[in-house]
Amino acid sequence: MGRLPHCSGRAADARIVEAALATADALHLAARSYLTLSGGERQRVHLARVLAQLWPGAEGQVLLLDEPTSMLDPAHQHSILQAARRFAAQGAAVLVVLHDLNLAARYCDRLLLLAEGSAQASGTPQEVLRAEPLRAVFGLEVLVQRHPERGHPLIIAR
């Protein structure tokens, strides 16, 4: 699981790998060959590998995730982003590339909206996820409402 450069003793490393696999909802996949895993299962194993390398997360660590929810069913999308939030709560910085605006609104503290490599908007989800910048960047008419339970922006294509 990529622990060799971070070796902290066999028993400690085994606990770290187990915790990382559990966090990524991949513990049940540990005995399976990587070649037999589905795309979503591979995605979760990759996240567990990265978490095992950075475990337990600390001030100054940075976790970069590029489309961590691709190929995942909705339940696993949420569990992966919840794991990233928990990792950030331990002091690590977490940078995530997401194209699902509703997931970004729910799980991200700050957003950077890019178009052709340049920043179009930056700020909280409430500041960035507005109809005008989304139309300008994506060419899509959207309705932005407040989530009735959580309060974050909810993006609905018109």
C-alpha positions in Angstrom: 0.0 0.0 0.0 2.9 2.4 -0.4 4.1 2.4 3.2 7.8 1.5 2.5 9.1 5.1 2.5 7.0 5.8 5.6 7.8 2.6 7.5 6.9 2.8 11.1 7.2 -0.8 12.1 5.3 -3.9 10.9 2.5 -3.8 13.4 2.0 0.0 13.2 2.1 -0.1 9.4 -0.5 -2.9 9.3 -2.8 -0.8 11.6 -2.3 2.2 9.3 -3.1 0.3 6.2 -6.2 -1.3 7.8 -7.4 2.1 8.9 -6.8 3.6 5.5 -8.6 0.8 3.8 -11.5 1.1 6.2 -11.7 4.9 5.7 -11.9 4.4 1.9 -14.5 1.6 2.3 -12.1 -0.8 0.7 -11.1 -3.1 3.7 -13.2 -5.9 2.2 -11.1 -5.7 -1.0 -7.7 -6.3 0.7 -7.4 -10.0 -0.2 -8.5 -9.5 -3.9 -6.2 -9.1 -6.8 -6.1 -5.5 -8.1 -6.8 -6.9 -11.6 -10.2 -8.3 -10.5 -11.4 -4.9 -9.1 -14.0 -2.8 -10.9 -13.2 0.9 -11.7 -14.9 2.1 -8.6 -13.2 -0.4 -6.4 -9.8 0.5 -7.9 -10.6 4.2 -7.2 -11.2 3.4 -3.5 -8.1 1.3 -3.3 -6.0 4.2 -4.8 -7.5 6.5 -2.2 -6.6 4.1 0.6 -3.0 3.8 -0.7 -2.6 7.6 -0.6 -4.2 7.8 2.8 -1.8 5.1 4.1 1.1 7.2 2.9 -0.1 10.3 4.6 -1.7 8.7 7.7 -2.9 10.0 10.1 -3.0 13.5 8.4 -1.3 16.4 10.1 -0.7 20.1 9.8 1.4 20.8 6.6 0.3 17.7 4.7 -1.5 18.1 1.4 -3.8 15.5 -0.1 -4.5 16.1 -3.8 -7.5 14.3 -5.3 -8.3 14.5 -9.0 -11.9 13.4 -9.6 -12.0 11.0 -6.6 -15.7 10.3 -7.2 -15.4 9.2 -10.8 -16.7 5.7 -11.4 -18.3 5.6 -8.0 -22.0 5.0 -7.1 -23.6 7.9 -5.2 -23.2 6.2 -1.7 -19.4 5.8 -2.3 -19.1 9.3 -3.7 -20.3 10.7 -0.4 -18.3 8.3 1.7 -15.1 9.2 -0.2 -15.7 13.0 0.3 -16.7 12.5 3.9 -13.3 10.7 4.4 -11.5 13.6 2.8 -13.3 16.0 5.1 -12.3 13.9 8.1 -8.7 13.9 6.9 -8.8 17.7 6.6 -10.2 17.9 10.1 -7.0 16.3 11.3 -5.0 19.3 10.0 -4.1 18.3 6.4 -5.0 20.5 3.4 -7.2 18.7 0.9 -7.4 19.9 -2.7 -10.1 18.2 -4.8 -10.9 18.5 -8.5 -14.6 17.9 -9.0 -17.0 18.5 -11.9 -20.1 17.7 -9.8 -21.1 21.1 -8.6 -23.5 19.7 -6.0 -20.8 17.5 -4.4 -18.4 20.5 -4.4 -21.1 22.7 -2.7 -21.7 20.1 0.0 -18.2 19.1 0.8 -15.8 22.0 0.0 -15.1 25.0 2.2 -13.7 27.0 -0.7 -14.0 26.7 -4.5 -12.0 27.8 -7.4 -14.0 27.9 -10.7 -11.7 27.5 -13.7 -12.3 28.1 -17.4 -9.6 27.3 -19.9 -7.0 27.3 -17.2 -7.8 30.7 -15.6 -9.7 31.5 -12.5 -13.2 32.8 -13.0 -14.4 32.9 -9.4 -13.0 32.0 -6.0 -14.6 31.8 -2.6 -17.1 29.9 -0.5 -19.7 27.8 -2.3 -22.3 30.5 -1.8 -20.0 33.1 -3.4 -18.9 31.0 -6.4 -21.9 28.8 -7.2 -24.2 31.5 -8.7 -26.1 31.4 -11.9 -24.0 34.1 -13.7 -20.5 32.6 -13.3 -21.8 29.1 -14.0 -23.5 30.3 -17.2 -20.3 32.0 -18.3 -18.1 29.0 -17.6 -20.3 26.1 -18.6 -22.7 27.8 -21.0 -25.6 26.3 -19.0 -28.6 28.0 -17.6 -29.0 26.9 -14.0 -31.3 27.5 -11.1 -29.4 27.9 -7.8 -31.4 27.1 -4.7 -30.5 26.7 -1.1 -30.4 23.0 0.1 -33.4 22.7 2.4 -31.6 20.8 5.2 -27.9 21.7 4.9 -28.1 25.3 3.5 -25.4 24.9 0.8 -26.2 25.9 -2.8 -28.1 23.3 -4.8 -27.5 23.5 -8.6 -30.3 22.5 -10.9 -29.9 22.6 -14.7 -32.8 24.4 -16.4 
